[in-house]
Amino acid sequence: MRLPLALLLALALAACGSSTTPADATVDTAHDAADAADRPDTGLGCSALSACVGACADAACVSACQSVANPRAIELLRAQIACVFGSTTATPPVAGVCANTNGGPCDSAAPGYTAARCEACITAAQRPGGACDAAVSACQRFVG
C-alpha cells in the first residue's frame, strides 16, 4: 500500500509527539521489553496498520491502532515514514527524501512550499523503483 500524503502527514505528526508525550513515545512502547513480553507476536500487519492509522483523525486513534499491531509492523511502517520524511530520533538520524523540516519538499514553513510539490515527492519516493520502494515493499510483505 503506497501511503497517501494525508496518511503520511498524520503519521509524521503522531511521531512528533506533543508537549506531554515525547516524540515516538507511543511507537517506542511497542518495543519496550515489558510490553513485548505481555503480548504475543501477532496483531495487525504493516498494511493493515497503515489502513487503520489512515482512518484516524487524532493521536488517540493512532495509539489504538498501534496497540493492536504487531511490533514488527510498527517498525516497518516507521521505516517507511522515516524514508519519506526523515527521523531525527533514528540512530543514526535519517534525512528523508521528502523532509518536512529544514527546507525539505514537505516543509510547509519553507519558502516556495506547495502541497502539490510535497505530494509529488511522496508519490515519487514510494513508487516502484523510487527511493523508498524497499521500505514500502517490506511493509507490504509483512502481514503479521
Secondary structure as GFF3:
##gff-version 3
##sequence-region A 1 144
A	DSSP	alpha_helix	5	16	.	.	.	ID=ss1
A	DSSP	alpha_helix	25	28	.	.	.	ID=ss2
A	DSSP	three_ten_helix	29	31	.	.	.	ID=ss3
A	DSSP	alpha_helix	33	38	.	.	.	ID=ss4
A	DSSP	alpha_helix	46	54	.	.	.	ID=ss5
A	DSSP	alpha_helix	59	67	.	.	.	ID=ss6
A	DSSP	alpha_helix	71	85	.	.	.	ID=ss7
A	DSSP	alpha_helix	115	126	.	.	.	ID=ss8
A	DSSP	alpha_helix	133	141	.	.	.	ID=ss9
###
